[in-house]
Amino acid sequence: MSAPSLTPSKAGPARAPEPRAAGPSTRGGSFANSLRRNLTAHGFLIGAVLCFLVFSWYPMIREFLLAFQKTESGQTTWVGLDNLETVFNDPAFWQAWRNTLLFTVLALIFGFAVPFVAAVVINEFRHGQGYLRLLVYLPVMLPPVASVLLFKYLYDPGYGLLNEVFGFFGVPAQQWLQDPDLSMLSVVIAATWMNMGGATLIYLAALQGVPGELYEAAELDGAGLLRKIWHITIPQTRLILSLMLLMQIIATMQVFVEPFLLTGGAGPEGSTTTVVYLIYQYAFNFNNYGAAAALGLLLLVLLAGFSALYVKLSRAEDK
């Protein structure tokens, strides 16, 4: 008779060890370790939020309050819509809006089309694109004052380089910054040269994301350069073009630096007075901060409404 085996013939299912409940000390230690590990990131985040609140949100809230207030002899009183009435009754108000809209239209014709064309041309080069990108972006790296001094030299009616070149071809000298009919166009040309570098690089990045097979197929079909741009380049970069159009309108509606430095702000017969320069005049020349805030609030509402309309149309187009 054989001895009974000490081990069972069939092993039963192994029992998983019961998990130990994490005690308060474990949870507290995990939270403390996480806090210490992310302390630096939290510090940078809090600093950025504080800067945003102090230098962005607080001025916006303060401007909204100032639009309905008036300060005289240190006493601040609520005046309701009186500041808006003052702004609307100012003859310079409507002239400033006309000039701003004119600048926006001209800037879209030059400042929106020229960078895109420059990006298309640079994208066609197989070699030396890095040097061309640097050459295009170089004006952005220059201080605005230096660029303005350069264009003042170019526009000078006596010894300006632009009149010298025109005189070589028999074109009479022009009063670029002194003529009310040419001053705004001169400002737009200067602003386009000073700011086109960033837009050109953005367009160039978008163009390099277009599949090359589309252009190869178009070439096999006998399409020329213009047809490829119209049927391939523009549709493939439509999203970035729409975004840049919106950003261009918002930026040009707030133009201030170029006319202020080139023509002193107002220009001949007020031809370069923009909305933002009129805000500057109300605040720092007339000491009427309520009117300045009211005009700034109108500009904010207009740009916010345009942005909302653009977003709505974009969503409708995506559907």
C-alpha beads as a LAMMPS data file, in Angstrom:
LAMMPS data file: protein, C-alpha beads

319 atoms
318 bonds

1 atom types
1 bond types

-500.0 500.0 xlo xhi
-500.0 500.0 ylo yhi
-500.0 500.0 zlo zhi

Masses

1 110.0

Atoms # bond

1 1 1 0.000 0.000 0.000
2 1 1 1.572 3.236 -1.171
3 1 1 2.009 6.182 1.108
4 1 1 -0.325 9.054 0.561
5 1 1 1.128 11.984 -1.349
6 1 1 1.809 15.114 0.580
7 1 1 0.937 17.396 -2.403
8 1 1 -2.525 17.583 -3.902
9 1 1 -3.006 16.025 -7.302
10 1 1 -4.578 19.223 -8.728
11 1 1 -3.420 22.661 -7.724
12 1 1 -6.228 24.940 -6.638
13 1 1 -6.576 28.522 -7.961
14 1 1 -4.020 30.926 -6.530
15 1 1 -5.506 33.620 -4.338
16 1 1 -4.471 37.151 -5.224
17 1 1 -3.085 39.117 -2.335
18 1 1 -5.532 41.587 -0.898
19 1 1 -4.590 45.151 -1.761
20 1 1 -3.553 47.244 1.155
21 1 1 -5.534 50.361 1.606
22 1 1 -3.444 53.457 1.236
23 1 1 -3.327 55.221 4.526
24 1 1 -3.484 58.970 5.052
25 1 1 0.284 59.176 5.287
26 1 1 0.688 57.533 1.847
27 1 1 -1.771 59.886 0.170
28 1 1 -0.248 62.871 1.888
29 1 1 3.229 61.830 0.854
30 1 1 2.161 61.370 -2.771
31 1 1 0.601 64.844 -2.856
32 1 1 3.684 66.387 -1.242
33 1 1 5.995 64.658 -3.711
34 1 1 3.842 65.823 -6.627
35 1 1 3.820 69.369 -5.276
36 1 1 7.604 69.413 -4.830
37 1 1 8.126 67.900 -8.256
38 1 1 5.957 70.538 -9.988
39 1 1 6.779 73.468 -7.729
40 1 1 8.929 75.201 -10.338
41 1 1 6.297 74.772 -13.052
42 1 1 3.591 76.117 -10.727
43 1 1 5.772 79.106 -9.879
44 1 1 6.261 80.002 -13.541
45 1 1 2.545 79.483 -14.218
46 1 1 1.482 81.713 -11.342
47 1 1 3.898 84.427 -12.489
48 1 1 2.551 84.320 -16.028
49 1 1 -1.054 84.474 -14.799
50 1 1 -0.278 87.435 -12.535
51 1 1 1.419 89.304 -15.390
52 1 1 -1.570 88.599 -17.612
53 1 1 -3.984 89.867 -14.981
54 1 1 -2.003 93.012 -14.187
55 1 1 -1.002 94.045 -17.695
56 1 1 -3.931 92.744 -19.756
57 1 1 -7.172 92.167 -17.865
58 1 1 -6.882 95.038 -15.411
59 1 1 -6.320 97.661 -18.171
60 1 1 -9.298 96.258 -20.080
61 1 1 -11.559 96.470 -17.040
62 1 1 -10.197 99.912 -16.190
63 1 1 -10.837 101.130 -19.730
64 1 1 -14.415 99.877 -19.598
65 1 1 -15.012 101.808 -16.369
66 1 1 -13.279 104.954 -17.664
67 1 1 -15.544 104.985 -20.714
68 1 1 -18.439 105.941 -18.430
69 1 1 -16.544 108.213 -16.043
70 1 1 -15.105 111.701 -16.023
71 1 1 -12.270 112.932 -13.831
72 1 1 -11.902 116.597 -12.965
73 1 1 -9.709 118.041 -10.191
74 1 1 -9.134 114.562 -8.840
75 1 1 -12.863 113.851 -8.556
76 1 1 -14.267 110.931 -10.548
77 1 1 -17.949 110.980 -11.458
78 1 1 -20.164 108.725 -13.535
79 1 1 -21.356 110.450 -16.690
80 1 1 -23.045 107.568 -18.483
81 1 1 -22.924 107.964 -22.269
82 1 1 -21.592 111.537 -22.261
83 1 1 -18.125 110.390 -23.355
84 1 1 -19.587 108.532 -26.313
85 1 1 -21.586 111.631 -27.241
86 1 1 -18.409 113.730 -27.096
87 1 1 -16.625 111.313 -29.394
88 1 1 -19.481 111.135 -31.910
89 1 1 -19.754 114.937 -32.087
90 1 1 -16.058 115.353 -32.844
91 1 1 -15.468 115.971 -36.597
92 1 1 -12.127 114.167 -36.328
93 1 1 -13.965 110.993 -35.286
94 1 1 -15.388 110.273 -38.736
95 1 1 -12.208 111.339 -40.501
96 1 1 -10.200 108.967 -38.314
97 1 1 -12.506 106.066 -39.196
98 1 1 -12.291 106.870 -42.913
99 1 1 -8.506 106.989 -42.743
100 1 1 -8.359 103.749 -40.762
101 1 1 -10.595 101.948 -43.254
102 1 1 -8.523 103.337 -46.140
103 1 1 -5.337 102.120 -44.496
104 1 1 -6.908 98.696 -43.909
105 1 1 -7.972 98.346 -47.551
106 1 1 -4.593 99.455 -48.893
107 1 1 -2.779 97.249 -46.398
108 1 1 -4.830 94.255 -47.535
109 1 1 -3.982 94.994 -51.163
110 1 1 -0.260 95.332 -50.491
111 1 1 0.444 93.790 -47.092
112 1 1 -1.683 90.685 -47.652
113 1 1 -0.799 89.939 -51.274
114 1 1 2.905 90.833 -51.321
115 1 1 3.989 88.403 -48.558
116 1 1 2.065 85.569 -50.208
117 1 1 3.656 86.259 -53.584
118 1 1 7.078 86.468 -51.944
119 1 1 6.480 83.114 -50.235
120 1 1 5.472 81.496 -53.544
121 1 1 8.617 82.825 -55.242
122 1 1 10.913 81.671 -52.423
123 1 1 9.247 78.257 -52.402
124 1 1 10.162 77.788 -56.081
125 1 1 13.885 78.009 -55.289
126 1 1 15.622 74.693 -54.706
127 1 1 18.741 76.227 -53.148
128 1 1 19.380 79.224 -50.916
129 1 1 15.972 79.319 -49.248
130 1 1 17.572 79.933 -45.859
131 1 1 19.312 83.098 -47.081
132 1 1 16.126 84.306 -48.766
133 1 1 14.111 83.761 -45.594
134 1 1 16.686 85.741 -43.632
135 1 1 16.612 88.524 -46.236
136 1 1 12.809 88.760 -46.091
137 1 1 12.658 88.657 -42.293
138 1 1 15.457 91.181 -41.790
139 1 1 13.171 94.285 -41.763
140 1 1 11.180 92.795 -38.874
141 1 1 14.351 92.586 -36.783
142 1 1 15.123 96.268 -37.320
143 1 1 13.814 98.734 -34.711
144 1 1 10.742 100.599 -36.024
145 1 1 12.455 103.957 -35.524
146 1 1 15.368 102.880 -37.730
147 1 1 12.994 101.689 -40.449
148 1 1 11.022 104.946 -40.273
149 1 1 14.208 107.022 -40.589
150 1 1 15.119 104.976 -43.638
151 1 1 11.775 105.683 -45.286
152 1 1 11.933 109.344 -44.336
153 1 1 15.162 109.494 -46.298
154 1 1 13.538 107.660 -49.215
155 1 1 10.505 109.988 -49.174
156 1 1 12.380 113.266 -48.721
157 1 1 11.159 115.696 -51.442
158 1 1 14.585 117.298 -51.840
159 1 1 17.255 114.625 -51.770
160 1 1 15.164 111.470 -51.295
161 1 1 16.298 108.354 -53.109
162 1 1 12.801 107.622 -54.410
163 1 1 12.524 110.978 -56.185
164 1 1 16.051 110.540 -57.523
165 1 1 15.090 107.238 -59.118
166 1 1 11.870 108.694 -60.529
167 1 1 13.762 111.712 -61.838
168 1 1 16.100 109.405 -63.745
169 1 1 13.060 108.168 -65.694
170 1 1 11.681 111.664 -66.180
171 1 1 8.965 111.457 -63.505
172 1 1 8.567 114.717 -61.535
173 1 1 9.382 114.721 -57.826
174 1 1 6.536 113.926 -55.464
175 1 1 5.672 115.189 -51.981
176 1 1 5.239 111.735 -50.546
177 1 1 4.528 112.626 -46.933
178 1 1 3.369 116.213 -47.498
179 1 1 0.685 115.522 -50.114
180 1 1 -2.698 114.502 -48.582
181 1 1 -3.345 112.253 -51.590
182 1 1 -0.045 110.350 -51.241
183 1 1 0.647 110.363 -47.515
184 1 1 -1.526 107.360 -46.631
185 1 1 -0.178 105.316 -49.543
186 1 1 3.370 106.155 -48.433
187 1 1 2.602 104.988 -44.899
188 1 1 1.119 101.721 -46.214
189 1 1 4.209 100.988 -48.320
190 1 1 6.489 101.581 -45.341
191 1 1 4.316 99.455 -43.050
192 1 1 4.228 96.625 -45.598
193 1 1 8.021 96.547 -45.868
194 1 1 8.458 96.693 -42.090
195 1 1 5.999 93.890 -41.243
196 1 1 5.882 91.488 -44.189
197 1 1 8.642 89.168 -42.961
198 1 1 6.599 87.272 -40.387
199 1 1 3.646 86.732 -42.731
200 1 1 5.985 85.553 -45.503
201 1 1 7.528 82.872 -43.276
202 1 1 4.078 81.680 -42.182
203 1 1 2.928 81.411 -45.803
204 1 1 6.153 79.659 -46.738
205 1 1 5.645 77.061 -44.002
206 1 1 2.103 76.467 -45.250
207 1 1 3.298 76.094 -48.853
208 1 1 5.902 73.513 -47.904
209 1 1 3.114 71.409 -46.415
210 1 1 1.313 71.104 -49.767
211 1 1 1.866 67.601 -51.260
212 1 1 4.241 67.708 -54.216
213 1 1 2.243 65.049 -56.040
214 1 1 -0.480 67.617 -56.720
215 1 1 1.934 69.885 -58.563
216 1 1 3.388 66.947 -60.495
217 1 1 -0.076 65.878 -61.601
218 1 1 -0.874 69.447 -62.631
219 1 1 2.319 69.657 -64.684
220 1 1 1.402 66.421 -66.472
221 1 1 -1.943 68.012 -67.329
222 1 1 -0.133 71.016 -68.791
223 1 1 -1.030 73.515 -66.049
224 1 1 1.063 76.656 -65.839
225 1 1 2.285 78.491 -62.748
226 1 1 -0.791 80.671 -62.343
227 1 1 -3.193 77.755 -62.734
228 1 1 -1.251 75.722 -60.179
229 1 1 -1.404 78.619 -57.726
230 1 1 -5.128 79.166 -58.276
231 1 1 -6.242 75.519 -58.254
232 1 1 -3.712 73.951 -55.847
233 1 1 -1.809 76.459 -53.725
234 1 1 -4.690 78.683 -52.658
235 1 1 -7.177 75.839 -51.884
236 1 1 -4.526 73.892 -49.948
237 1 1 -3.582 76.934 -47.843
238 1 1 -7.085 78.368 -47.505
239 1 1 -7.192 77.927 -43.727
240 1 1 -3.961 79.798 -43.053
241 1 1 -4.919 82.465 -45.597
242 1 1 -8.232 83.047 -43.819
243 1 1 -6.542 83.229 -40.437
244 1 1 -3.907 85.662 -41.700
245 1 1 -6.632 87.787 -43.298
246 1 1 -8.375 88.099 -39.942
247 1 1 -5.116 88.903 -38.142
248 1 1 -4.224 91.441 -40.824
249 1 1 -7.528 93.285 -40.441
250 1 1 -7.264 93.350 -36.654
251 1 1 -3.669 94.618 -36.805
252 1 1 -4.283 97.289 -39.444
253 1 1 -7.335 98.637 -37.637
254 1 1 -4.995 99.387 -34.719
255 1 1 -2.248 101.076 -36.734
256 1 1 -0.382 103.754 -34.815
257 1 1 3.416 103.492 -35.002
258 1 1 3.931 104.079 -38.721
259 1 1 1.784 107.230 -39.188
260 1 1 2.909 108.606 -35.819
261 1 1 6.602 108.348 -36.716
262 1 1 6.356 109.179 -40.420
263 1 1 3.844 112.043 -40.481
264 1 1 3.604 113.031 -36.826
265 1 1 0.295 111.188 -36.494
266 1 1 -2.214 113.530 -38.110
267 1 1 -0.422 114.098 -41.388
268 1 1 -1.218 116.840 -43.914
269 1 1 -4.819 117.988 -43.481
270 1 1 -5.425 115.079 -41.107
271 1 1 -4.943 112.549 -43.910
272 1 1 -3.180 109.978 -41.685
273 1 1 -5.185 110.442 -38.480
274 1 1 -6.252 106.950 -37.417
275 1 1 -8.585 105.803 -34.663
276 1 1 -5.752 104.752 -32.364
277 1 1 -3.957 108.056 -32.914
278 1 1 -7.180 109.886 -32.050
279 1 1 -7.323 107.842 -28.827
280 1 1 -3.756 108.983 -28.143
281 1 1 -4.762 112.602 -28.729
282 1 1 -7.757 112.390 -26.379
283 1 1 -5.663 110.857 -23.614
284 1 1 -2.324 112.674 -23.795
285 1 1 -3.033 115.926 -25.671
286 1 1 -6.537 116.760 -24.402
287 1 1 -6.324 114.935 -21.033
288 1 1 -9.765 113.491 -21.697
289 1 1 -9.271 109.898 -20.597
290 1 1 -13.010 109.202 -20.615
291 1 1 -13.330 110.028 -24.320
292 1 1 -10.173 108.036 -25.085
293 1 1 -11.564 105.008 -23.237
294 1 1 -14.945 105.373 -24.963
295 1 1 -13.324 105.425 -28.406
296 1 1 -11.158 102.445 -27.471
297 1 1 -14.271 100.584 -26.352
298 1 1 -15.932 101.252 -29.709
299 1 1 -12.887 99.873 -31.519
300 1 1 -12.890 96.813 -29.261
301 1 1 -16.573 96.110 -29.934
302 1 1 -16.071 96.476 -33.682
303 1 1 -13.115 94.084 -33.811
304 1 1 -14.853 91.608 -31.499
305 1 1 -17.950 91.658 -33.709
306 1 1 -15.881 91.102 -36.822
307 1 1 -14.051 88.207 -35.172
308 1 1 -17.332 86.595 -34.089
309 1 1 -18.738 86.952 -37.617
310 1 1 -15.610 85.378 -39.060
311 1 1 -15.802 82.410 -36.672
312 1 1 -19.479 81.886 -37.501
313 1 1 -18.851 81.942 -41.235
314 1 1 -15.896 79.567 -40.855
315 1 1 -18.015 77.053 -38.943
316 1 1 -20.778 77.277 -41.523
317 1 1 -18.232 76.654 -44.293
318 1 1 -16.793 73.615 -42.486
319 1 1 -20.248 72.065 -42.237

Bonds

1 1 1 2
2 1 2 3
3 1 3 4
4 1 4 5
5 1 5 6
6 1 6 7
7 1 7 8
8 1 8 9
9 1 9 10
10 1 10 11
11 1 11 12
12 1 12 13
13 1 13 14
14 1 14 15
15 1 15 16
16 1 16 17
17 1 17 18
18 1 18 19
19 1 19 20
20 1 20 21
21 1 21 22
22 1 22 23
23 1 23 24
24 1 24 25
25 1 25 26
26 1 26 27
27 1 27 28
28 1 28 29
29 1 29 30
30 1 30 31
31 1 31 32
32 1 32 33
33 1 33 34
34 1 34 35
35 1 35 36
36 1 36 37
37 1 37 38
38 1 38 39
39 1 39 40
40 1 40 41
41 1 41 42
42 1 42 43
43 1 43 44
44 1 44 45
45 1 45 46
46 1 46 47
47 1 47 48
48 1 48 49
49 1 49 50
50 1 50 51
51 1 51 52
52 1 52 53
53 1 53 54
54 1 54 55
55 1 55 56
56 1 56 57
57 1 57 58
58 1 58 59
59 1 59 60
60 1 60 61
61 1 61 62
62 1 62 63
63 1 63 64
64 1 64 65
65 1 65 66
66 1 66 67
67 1 67 68
68 1 68 69
69 1 69 70
70 1 70 71
71 1 71 72
72 1 72 73
73 1 73 74
74 1 74 75
75 1 75 76
76 1 76 77
77 1 77 78
78 1 78 79
79 1 79 80
80 1 80 81
81 1 81 82
82 1 82 83
83 1 83 84
84 1 84 85
85 1 85 86
86 1 86 87
87 1 87 88
88 1 88 89
89 1 89 90
90 1 90 91
91 1 91 92
92 1 92 93
93 1 93 94
94 1 94 95
95 1 95 96
96 1 96 97
97 1 97 98
98 1 98 99
99 1 99 100
100 1 100 101
101 1 101 102
102 1 102 103
103 1 103 104
104 1 104 105
105 1 105 106
106 1 106 107
107 1 107 108
108 1 108 109
109 1 109 110
110 1 110 111
111 1 111 112
112 1 112 113
113 1 113 114
114 1 114 115
115 1 115 116
116 1 116 117
117 1 117 118
118 1 118 119
119 1 119 120
120 1 120 121
121 1 121 122
122 1 122 123
123 1 123 124
124 1 124 125
125 1 125 126
126 1 126 127
127 1 127 128
128 1 128 129
129 1 129 130
130 1 130 131
131 1 131 132
132 1 132 133
133 1 133 134
134 1 134 135
135 1 135 136
136 1 136 137
137 1 137 138
138 1 138 139
139 1 139 140
140 1 140 141
141 1 141 142
142 1 142 143
143 1 143 144
144 1 144 145
145 1 145 146
146 1 146 147
147 1 147 148
148 1 148 149
149 1 149 150
150 1 150 151
151 1 151 152
152 1 152 153
153 1 153 154
154 1 154 155
155 1 155 156
156 1 156 157
157 1 157 158
158 1 158 159
159 1 159 160
160 1 160 161
161 1 161 162
162 1 162 163
163 1 163 164
164 1 164 165
165 1 165 166
166 1 166 167
167 1 167 168
168 1 168 169
169 1 169 170
170 1 170 171
171 1 171 172
172 1 172 173
173 1 173 174
174 1 174 175
175 1 175 176
176 1 176 177
177 1 177 178
178 1 178 179
179 1 179 180
180 1 180 181
181 1 181 182
182 1 182 183
183 1 183 184
184 1 184 185
185 1 185 186
186 1 186 187
187 1 187 188
188 1 188 189
189 1 189 190
190 1 190 191
191 1 191 192
192 1 192 193
193 1 193 194
194 1 194 195
195 1 195 196
196 1 196 197
197 1 197 198
198 1 198 199
199 1 199 200
200 1 200 201
201 1 201 202
202 1 202 203
203 1 203 204
204 1 204 205
205 1 205 206
206 1 206 207
207 1 207 208
208 1 208 209
209 1 209 210
210 1 210 211
211 1 211 212
212 1 212 213
213 1 213 214
214 1 214 215
215 1 215 216
216 1 216 217
217 1 217 218
218 1 218 219
219 1 219 220
220 1 220 221
221 1 221 222
222 1 222 223
223 1 223 224
224 1 224 225
225 1 225 226
226 1 226 227
227 1 227 228
228 1 228 229
229 1 229 230
230 1 230 231
231 1 231 232
232 1 232 233
233 1 233 234
234 1 234 235
235 1 235 236
236 1 236 237
237 1 237 238
238 1 238 239
239 1 239 240
240 1 240 241
241 1 241 242
242 1 242 243
243 1 243 244
244 1 244 245
245 1 245 246
246 1 246 247
247 1 247 248
248 1 248 249
249 1 249 250
250 1 250 251
251 1 251 252
252 1 252 253
253 1 253 254
254 1 254 255
255 1 255 256
256 1 256 257
257 1 257 258
258 1 258 259
259 1 259 260
260 1 260 261
261 1 261 262
262 1 262 263
263 1 263 264
264 1 264 265
265 1 265 266
266 1 266 267
267 1 267 268
268 1 268 269
269 1 269 270
270 1 270 271
271 1 271 272
272 1 272 273
273 1 273 274
274 1 274 275
275 1 275 276
276 1 276 277
277 1 277 278
278 1 278 279
279 1 279 280
280 1 280 281
281 1 281 282
282 1 282 283
283 1 283 284
284 1 284 285
285 1 285 286
286 1 286 287
287 1 287 288
288 1 288 289
289 1 289 290
290 1 290 291
291 1 291 292
292 1 292 293
293 1 293 294
294 1 294 295
295 1 295 296
296 1 296 297
297 1 297 298
298 1 298 299
299 1 299 300
300 1 300 301
301 1 301 302
302 1 302 303
303 1 303 304
304 1 304 305
305 1 305 306
306 1 306 307
307 1 307 308
308 1 308 309
309 1 309 310
310 1 310 311
311 1 311 312
312 1 312 313
313 1 313 314
314 1 314 315
315 1 315 316
316 1 316 317
317 1 317 318
318 1 318 319
